[in-house]
Amino acid sequence: MHPFDPKAAILAKHAQHVVLIHFPIALYMVAFVFDLLSRGVKRSVFATAAYLNLYIAAISTIPVVTTGLLAWQFALEGQRIKGVLLLHFALALASVVLIGLSWWIHRQSRRSPSDRLPGYRIPLEAITVIAIAATAHLGGFLSGVNV
């Protein structure tokens, strides 16, 4: 098999998930940094960048979850999930919910007349970063990268 063969890349049982997962991870991490730089003022350039990155990260979780479920069905033929895969699945679900919640908090804040984002969003976003990192770490073991 050639490493640049398009057929191999498109038809691999798990390749799409492994490729797509990097988008929400990077977008969320950058959004978190932008949010820290915004200092809670929703009308700053950094707050707008954080909001847009969170929005795209939340949307990009849809194909990532879809391809992850397809990889489970194709690679493992729908076997009962257990062990590291179960923990990866649970953390992925928590990460997706937390990414969506982070975006929703920013969206609600942009609609309100106050000039500040809620202070509890930073600890929530930090927990989300930890959940994403743990999910990615376990995903590396499942793909064979960390073996």
N, CA, C and O of each residue as an XYZ file, in Angstrom:
588
protein
N       0.840     -1.175      0.000
C       0.000      0.000      0.000
C       0.893      1.250      0.000
O       1.873      1.319      0.741
N       0.552      2.209     -0.818
C       1.289      3.458     -0.940
C       0.728      4.481      0.058
O      -0.492      4.572      0.199
N       1.571      5.252      0.752
C       1.072      6.170      1.775
C       0.216      7.316      1.233
O      -0.558      7.911      1.983
N       0.344      7.634     -0.060
C      -0.433      8.735     -0.637
C      -1.536      8.239     -1.564
O      -2.025      8.987     -2.411
N      -1.922      6.996     -1.405
C      -2.991      6.421     -2.210
C      -4.339      6.940     -1.715
O      -4.735      6.627     -0.592
N      -5.058      7.731     -2.532
C      -6.343      8.297     -2.089
C      -7.368      7.227     -1.724
O      -8.141      7.400     -0.782
N      -7.375      6.128     -2.464
C      -8.332      5.064     -2.182
C      -8.104      4.484     -0.787
O      -9.055      4.230     -0.047
N      -6.848      4.279     -0.441
C      -6.529      3.736      0.880
C      -6.921      4.717      1.981
O      -7.384      4.302      3.043
N      -6.742      6.007      1.738
C      -7.074      7.012      2.752
C      -8.577      7.144      2.946
O      -9.048      7.289      4.074
N      -9.327      7.095      1.860
C     -10.773      7.289      1.939
C     -11.486      6.034      2.438
O     -12.448      6.131      3.200
N     -11.028      4.876      2.021
C     -11.726      3.644      2.354
C     -11.190      2.917      3.587
O     -11.713      1.864      3.954
N     -10.159      3.461      4.229
C      -9.654      2.823      5.453
C     -10.760      2.823      6.501
O     -11.579      3.740      6.551
N     -10.778      1.794      7.329
C     -11.883      1.619      8.265
C     -11.963      2.707      9.330
O     -13.049      2.977      9.843
N     -10.859      3.328      9.670
C     -10.884      4.325     10.735
C     -10.180      5.625     10.358
O     -10.126      6.539     11.182
N      -9.650      5.742      9.168
C      -8.792      6.874      8.813
C      -9.508      8.213      8.922
O      -8.909      9.199      9.350
N     -10.764      8.262      8.546
C     -11.469      9.539      8.572
C     -11.575     10.076      9.996
O     -11.383     11.271     10.219
N     -11.869      9.229     10.937
C     -11.974      9.677     12.327
C     -10.630     10.192     12.831
O     -10.559     11.235     13.482
N      -9.584      9.468     12.529
C      -8.248      9.841     12.986
C      -7.834     11.189     12.398
O      -7.152     11.969     13.063
N      -8.230     11.463     11.184
C      -7.895     12.738     10.539
C      -8.786     13.860     11.061
O      -8.289     14.933     11.402
N     -10.087     13.629     11.126
C     -11.034     14.681     11.486
C     -10.939     15.121     12.942
O     -11.266     16.266     13.256
N     -10.507     14.258     13.822
C     -10.513     14.564     15.246
C      -9.622     15.755     15.598
O      -9.847     16.432     16.601
N      -8.629     16.000     14.779
C      -7.702     17.090     15.073
C      -8.352     18.472     14.968
O      -7.895     19.415     15.615
N      -9.402     18.604     14.169
C     -10.034     19.907     13.997
C     -10.708     20.411     15.269
O     -10.377     21.510     15.714
N     -11.636     19.669     15.881
C     -12.235     20.205     17.107
C     -11.237     20.345     18.254
O     -11.367     21.241     19.087
N     -10.242     19.460     18.295
C      -9.233     19.577     19.354
C      -8.494     20.899     19.224
O      -8.413     21.667     20.182
N      -7.959     21.162     18.045
C      -7.190     22.394     17.829
C      -8.066     23.629     17.974
O      -7.661     24.608     18.601
N      -9.253     23.590     17.405
C     -10.144     24.746     17.487
C     -10.515     25.065     18.930
O     -10.555     26.233     19.317
N     -10.784     24.039     19.723
C     -11.154     24.288     21.114
C      -9.981     24.829     21.918
O     -10.138     25.762     22.705
N      -8.815     24.245     21.720
C      -7.635     24.702     22.467
C      -7.320     26.164     22.139
O      -7.005     26.950     23.033
N      -7.405     26.521     20.867
C      -7.151     27.904     20.457
C      -8.242     28.823     21.013
O      -7.954     29.937     21.451
N      -9.482     28.359     20.995
C     -10.574     29.159     21.558
C     -10.346     29.430     23.045
O     -10.610     30.530     23.532
N      -9.858     28.427     23.752
C      -9.576     28.589     25.183
C      -8.503     29.658     25.406
O      -8.636     30.497     26.297
N      -7.455     29.626     24.605
C      -6.395     30.649     24.719
C      -6.961     32.033     24.387
O      -6.687     33.002     25.095
N      -7.743     32.123     23.319
C      -8.353     33.410     22.962
C      -9.273     33.901     24.070
O      -9.313     35.096     24.362
N     -10.009     32.989     24.683
C     -10.905     33.383     25.764
C     -10.116     33.893     26.966
O     -10.528     34.856     27.613
N      -8.992     33.260     27.269
C      -8.142     33.759     28.357
C      -7.598     35.151     28.024
O      -7.498     36.009     28.901
N      -7.252     35.368     26.766
C      -6.727     36.668     26.347
C      -7.801     37.746     26.306
O      -7.489     38.932     26.407
N      -9.052     37.352     26.161
C     -10.133     38.350     26.071
C     -10.437     38.991     27.413
O     -11.042     40.062     27.467
N     -10.028     38.351     28.486
C     -10.272     38.831     29.850
C     -11.759     39.041     30.147
O     -12.128     39.900     30.947
N     -12.601     38.247     29.493
C     -14.026     38.253     29.798
C     -14.837     39.353     29.150
O     -16.043     39.433     29.382
N     -14.227     40.196     28.352
C     -14.972     41.261     27.682
C     -15.472     40.708     26.357
O     -14.681     40.393     25.468
N     -16.783     40.592     26.230
C     -17.319     39.891     25.066
C     -17.169     40.658     23.765
O     -17.332     40.071     22.695
N     -16.868     41.937     23.817
C     -16.744     42.715     22.592
C     -15.291     42.863     22.129
O     -15.022     43.642     21.215
N     -14.365     42.146     22.729
C     -12.975     42.218     22.295
C     -12.765     41.331     21.065
O     -13.562     40.439     20.776
N     -11.678     41.602     20.357
C     -11.337     40.800     19.186
C     -11.071     39.350     19.602
O     -11.459     38.419     18.896
N     -10.416     39.164     20.736
C     -10.123     37.817     21.209
C     -11.399     37.058     21.588
O     -11.501     35.856     21.342
N     -12.361     37.751     22.180
C     -13.630     37.099     22.532
C     -14.381     36.675     21.278
O     -14.985     35.603     21.247
N     -14.346     37.503     20.254
C     -14.984     37.137     18.990
C     -14.281     35.943     18.359
O     -14.935     35.030     17.854
N     -12.947     35.948     18.386
C     -12.183     34.810     17.851
C     -12.478     33.549     18.651
O     -12.618     32.469     18.077
N     -12.572     33.678     19.972
C     -12.894     32.527     20.814
C     -14.273     31.985     20.464
O     -14.454     30.775     20.335
N     -15.246     32.881     20.310
C     -16.605     32.468     19.973
C     -16.643     31.722     18.637
O     -17.264     30.664     18.532
N     -15.991     32.264     17.636
C     -15.993     31.637     16.310
C     -15.293     30.279     16.339
O     -15.760     29.330     15.710
N     -14.192     30.179     17.054
C     -13.495     28.896     17.178
C     -14.355     27.877     17.927
O     -14.394     26.704     17.556
N     -15.040     28.320     18.972
C     -15.931     27.416     19.707
C     -17.075     26.946     18.816
O     -17.462     25.778     18.855
N     -17.608     27.853     18.020
C     -18.713     27.519     17.123
C     -18.289     26.457     16.109
O     -18.987     25.463     15.907
N     -17.148     26.678     15.482
C     -16.669     25.724     14.482
C     -16.265     24.401     15.150
O     -16.478     23.327     14.587
N     -15.685     24.485     16.348
C     -15.333     23.257     17.081
C     -16.588     22.448     17.398
O     -16.598     21.227     17.247
N     -17.641     23.128     17.837
C     -18.889     22.430     18.168
C     -19.487     21.771     16.930
O     -19.951     20.632     16.993
N     -19.476     22.477     15.814
C     -20.016     21.902     14.577
C     -19.152     20.734     14.099
O     -19.672     19.727     13.619
N     -17.835     20.874     14.232
C     -16.943     19.830     13.715
C     -16.977     18.559     14.560
O     -16.439     17.533     14.143
N     -17.594     18.607     15.732
C     -17.725     17.375     16.514
C     -18.733     16.415     15.886
O     -18.685     15.212     16.141
N     -19.636     16.934     15.073
C     -20.662     16.075     14.466
C     -20.034     15.027     13.539
O     -20.293     13.837     13.715
N     -19.210     15.435     12.550
C     -18.590     14.390     11.715
C     -17.585     13.530     12.486
O     -17.377     12.365     12.146
N     -16.968     14.094     13.514
C     -16.003     13.323     14.306
C     -16.716     12.200     15.060
O     -16.253     11.060     15.062
N     -17.821     12.519     15.688
C     -18.588     11.493     16.405
C     -19.129     10.462     15.415
O     -19.096      9.260     15.681
N     -19.623     10.934     14.283
C     -20.152     10.025     13.267
C     -19.080      9.055     12.773
O     -19.319      7.850     12.693
N     -17.909      9.578     12.445
C     -16.836      8.701     11.953
C     -16.301      7.797     13.060
O     -15.862      6.679     12.788
N     -16.333      8.271     14.303
C     -15.924      7.412     15.423
C     -16.859      6.231     15.599
O     -16.412      5.105     15.818
N     -18.162      6.489     15.503
C     -19.134      5.400     15.603
C     -19.007      4.445     14.416
O     -19.138      3.231     14.572
N     -18.751      5.003     13.226
C     -18.548      4.147     12.051
C     -17.280      3.305     12.190
O     -17.260      2.136     11.807
N     -16.220      3.906     12.741
C     -14.982      3.149     12.946
C     -15.217      1.996     13.916
O     -14.695      0.899     13.718
N     -15.995      2.239     14.956
C     -16.327      1.185     15.911
C     -17.094      0.064     15.200
O     -16.817     -1.117     15.408
N     -18.058      0.450     14.359
C     -18.857     -0.548     13.651
C     -18.022     -1.331     12.638
O     -18.153     -2.551     12.543
N     -17.163     -0.639     11.880
C     -16.386     -1.315     10.840
C     -15.172     -2.051     11.397
O     -14.955     -3.220     11.079
N     -14.395     -1.385     12.211
C     -13.152     -1.992     12.709
C     -13.419     -3.097     13.727
O     -12.740     -4.123     13.732
N     -14.404     -2.882     14.579
C     -14.694     -3.879     15.619
C     -15.981     -4.645     15.357
O     -16.418     -5.452     16.177
N     -16.575     -4.382     14.212
C     -17.802     -5.059     13.794
C     -18.899     -4.953     14.848
O     -19.656     -5.898     15.070
N     -18.976     -3.778     15.499
C     -20.038     -3.528     16.449
C     -19.963     -4.318     17.735
O     -20.964     -4.452     18.439
N     -18.788     -4.844     18.055
C     -18.636     -5.603     19.296
C     -18.986     -4.717     20.487
O     -18.956     -3.490     20.396
N     -19.313     -5.348     21.583
C     -19.592     -4.620     22.817
C     -18.338     -3.855     23.221
O     -17.243     -4.417     23.258
N     -18.504     -2.573     23.523
C     -17.325     -1.784     23.885
C     -17.016     -1.987     25.369
O     -17.912     -2.046     26.210
N     -15.719     -2.092     25.658
C     -15.275     -2.305     27.035
C     -13.849     -1.792     27.165
O     -13.182     -1.524     26.165
N     -13.400     -1.662     28.370
C     -12.023     -1.266     28.635
C     -11.689      0.131     28.152
O     -12.436      1.079     28.392
N     -10.564      0.249     27.470
C     -10.070      1.546     27.008
C     -11.043      2.171     26.016
O     -11.253      3.384     26.036
N     -11.633      1.363     25.156
C     -12.591      1.893     24.183
C     -13.819      2.478     24.882
O     -14.323      3.522     24.467
N     -14.295      1.833     25.914
C     -15.442      2.346     26.673
C     -15.093      3.673     27.348
O     -15.887      4.613     27.329
N     -13.909      3.740     27.940
C     -13.479      4.983     28.581
C     -13.295      6.086     27.535
O     -13.669      7.234     27.773
N     -12.722      5.741     26.386
C     -12.569      6.705     25.289
C     -13.939      7.216     24.842
O     -14.120      8.415     24.627
N     -14.892      6.310     24.707
C     -16.242      6.682     24.291
C     -16.903      7.604     25.315
O     -17.508      8.609     24.943
N     -16.792      7.270     26.598
C     -17.404      8.083     27.653
C     -16.768      9.478     27.716
O     -17.472     10.480     27.834
N     -15.442      9.534     27.636
C     -14.769     10.832     27.661
C     -15.072     11.638     26.400
O     -15.181     12.862     26.459
N     -15.208     10.965     25.269
C     -15.553     11.660     24.024
C     -16.946     12.268     24.135
O     -17.166     13.409     23.728
N     -17.876     11.511     24.683
C     -19.227     12.026     24.873
C     -19.216     13.234     25.813
O     -19.868     14.242     25.539
N     -18.483     13.132     26.909
C     -18.373     14.260     27.842
C     -17.720     15.459     27.164
O     -18.149     16.595     27.371
N     -16.693     15.221     26.362
C     -16.009     16.314     25.662
C     -16.938     17.023     24.693
O     -16.945     18.252     24.620
N     -17.723     16.252     23.950
C     -18.654     16.844     22.993
C     -19.695     17.703     23.717
O     -20.010     18.810     23.280
N     -20.216     17.190     24.810
C     -21.207     17.953     25.586
C     -20.571     19.227     26.150
O     -21.186     20.293     26.111
N     -19.356     19.126     26.670
C     -18.683     20.292     27.244
C     -18.318     21.322     26.167
O     -18.404     22.524     26.417
N     -17.920     20.874     24.994
C     -17.632     21.805     23.896
C     -18.908     22.551     23.517
O     -18.897     23.771     23.355
N     -19.999     21.814     23.377
C     -21.276     22.448     23.057
C     -21.724     23.413     24.138
O     -22.236     24.490     23.835
N     -21.537     23.042     25.390
C     -21.910     23.915     26.502
C     -21.066     25.181     26.518
O     -21.588     26.266     26.773
N     -19.780     25.060     26.253
C     -18.904     26.231     26.207
C     -19.350     27.194     25.115
O     -19.412     28.405     25.327
N     -19.658     26.644     23.950
C     -20.133     27.496     22.864
C     -21.458     28.162     23.245
O     -21.655     29.350     22.990
N     -22.366     27.393     23.856
C     -23.671     27.923     24.233
C     -23.539     29.073     25.239
O     -24.265     30.062     25.152
N     -22.613     28.940     26.191
C     -22.388     30.013     27.171
C     -21.951     31.286     26.457
O     -22.448     32.371     26.758
N     -21.029     31.156     25.519
C     -20.576     32.328     24.765
C     -21.712     32.904     23.926
O     -21.854     34.122     23.822
N     -22.508     32.042     23.335
C     -23.630     32.504     22.500
C     -24.649     33.272     23.343
O     -25.114     34.340     22.946
N     -24.988     32.721     24.500
C     -25.947     33.388     25.382
C     -25.406     34.723     25.861
O     -26.152     35.695     25.977
N     -24.119     34.771     26.137
C     -23.513     36.014     26.597
C     -23.544     37.081     25.515
O     -23.758     38.258     25.806
N     -23.333     36.679     24.279
C     -23.352     37.632     23.167
C     -24.751     38.199     22.960
O     -24.898     39.299     22.427
N     -25.768     37.471     23.371
C     -27.152     37.929     23.221
C     -27.605     38.803     24.385
O     -28.599     39.519     24.264
N     -26.897     38.759     25.506
C     -27.313     39.534     26.676
C     -26.728     40.947     26.611
O     -25.711     41.166     25.952
N     -27.359     41.895     27.283
C     -26.870     43.277     27.236
C     -25.627     43.553     28.091
O     -25.001     44.600     27.930
N     -25.261     42.647     28.986
C     -24.089     42.899     29.832
C     -22.812     42.831     29.002
O     -22.780     42.220     27.934
N     -21.757     43.472     29.513
C     -20.499     43.547     28.769
C     -19.511     42.447     29.112
O     -18.414     42.421     28.554
N     -19.862     41.540     30.012
C     -18.890     40.536     30.462
C     -19.428     39.128     30.283
O     -20.626     38.863     30.380
N     -18.486     38.244     30.020
C     -18.798     36.819     29.987
C     -18.789     36.288     31.419
O     -18.072     36.833     32.259
N     -19.557     35.250     31.724
C     -19.567     34.728     33.096
C     -18.210     34.157     33.497
O     -17.515     33.546     32.686
N     -17.850     34.365     34.750
C     -16.552     33.921     35.244
C     -16.403     32.415     35.343
O     -15.283     31.905     35.314
N     -17.503     31.695     35.457
C     -17.422     30.239     35.597
C     -17.039     29.541     34.299
O     -16.773     28.339     34.306
N     -17.006     30.256     33.204
C     -16.696     29.622     31.926
C     -15.239     29.166     31.861
O     -14.948     28.158     31.217
N     -14.320     29.876     32.506
C     -12.897     29.509     32.441
C     -12.644     28.163     33.126
O     -11.981     27.312     32.532
N     -13.140     27.928     34.353
C     -12.963     26.587     34.926
C     -13.645     25.502     34.084
O     -13.109     24.403     33.943
N     -14.816     25.803     33.527
C     -15.500     24.845     32.670
C     -14.668     24.544     31.424
O     -14.551     23.387     31.022
N     -14.100     25.564     30.823
C     -13.271     25.373     29.637
C     -11.981     24.624     29.981
O     -11.495     23.832     29.174
N     -11.428     24.863     31.156
C     -10.228     24.131     31.581
C     -10.551     22.643     31.781
O      -9.761     21.779     31.402
N     -11.698     22.353     32.369
C     -12.133     20.961     32.529
C     -12.336     20.319     31.155
O     -12.007     19.150     30.952
N     -12.878     21.091     30.221
C     -13.082     20.585     28.867
C     -11.750     20.260     28.201
O     -11.623     19.237     27.529
N     -10.763     21.124     28.384
C      -9.423     20.873     27.824
C      -8.862     19.568     28.387
O      -8.284     18.770     27.649
N      -9.030     19.352     29.684
C      -8.549     18.115     30.312
C      -9.291     16.896     29.761
O      -8.678     15.864     29.486
N     -10.610     17.018     29.600
C     -11.400     15.909     29.049
C     -10.983     15.597     27.613
O     -10.873     14.431     27.234
N     -10.753     16.637     26.820
C     -10.321     16.446     25.433
C      -8.947     15.778     25.402
O      -8.719     14.856     24.619
N      -8.038     16.245     26.251
C      -6.688     15.672     26.275
C      -6.724     14.200     26.689
O      -6.017     13.376     26.110
N      -7.539     13.872     27.681
C      -7.644     12.475     28.123
C      -8.265     11.607     27.030
O      -7.833     10.476     26.807
N      -9.274     12.138     26.355
C      -9.905     11.413     25.253
C      -8.907     11.160     24.136
O      -8.836     10.053     23.602
N      -8.136     12.183     23.781
C      -7.136     12.054     22.721
C      -6.047     11.058     23.113
O      -5.582     10.276     22.284
N      -5.651     11.092     24.368
C      -4.619     10.164     24.847
C      -5.088      8.712     24.690
O      -4.350      7.862     24.192
N      -6.307      8.446     25.115
C      -6.856      7.096     24.978
C      -7.046      6.719     23.510
O      -6.829      5.570     23.125
N      -7.451      7.691     22.694
C      -7.587      7.440     21.261
C      -6.260      7.069     20.626
O      -6.218      6.258     19.701
N      -5.173      7.657     21.116
C      -3.849      7.291     20.627
C      -3.522      5.843     20.928
O      -2.921      5.155     20.103
N      -3.911      5.377     22.099
C      -3.693      3.960     22.430
C      -4.531      3.058     21.535
O      -4.069      2.003     21.102
N      -5.756      3.473     21.262
C      -6.625      2.653     20.427
C      -6.135      2.572     18.981
O      -6.297      1.551     18.313
N      -5.536      3.660     18.512
C      -5.055      3.665     17.124
C      -3.675      3.046     16.992
O      -3.211      2.798     15.879
N      -3.008      2.793     18.122
C      -1.692      2.189     18.079
C      -0.562      3.184     18.088
O       0.600      2.786     18.005
N      -0.857      4.461     18.186
C       0.184      5.490     18.182
C       0.982      5.463     19.472
O       2.200      5.641     19.445
N       0.323      5.245     20.596
C       0.982      5.295     21.910
C       1.429      3.931     22.408
O       1.717      3.777     23.595
N       1.494      2.966     21.553
C       1.871      1.619     21.998
C       3.365      1.472     22.012
O       3.877      0.408     22.358
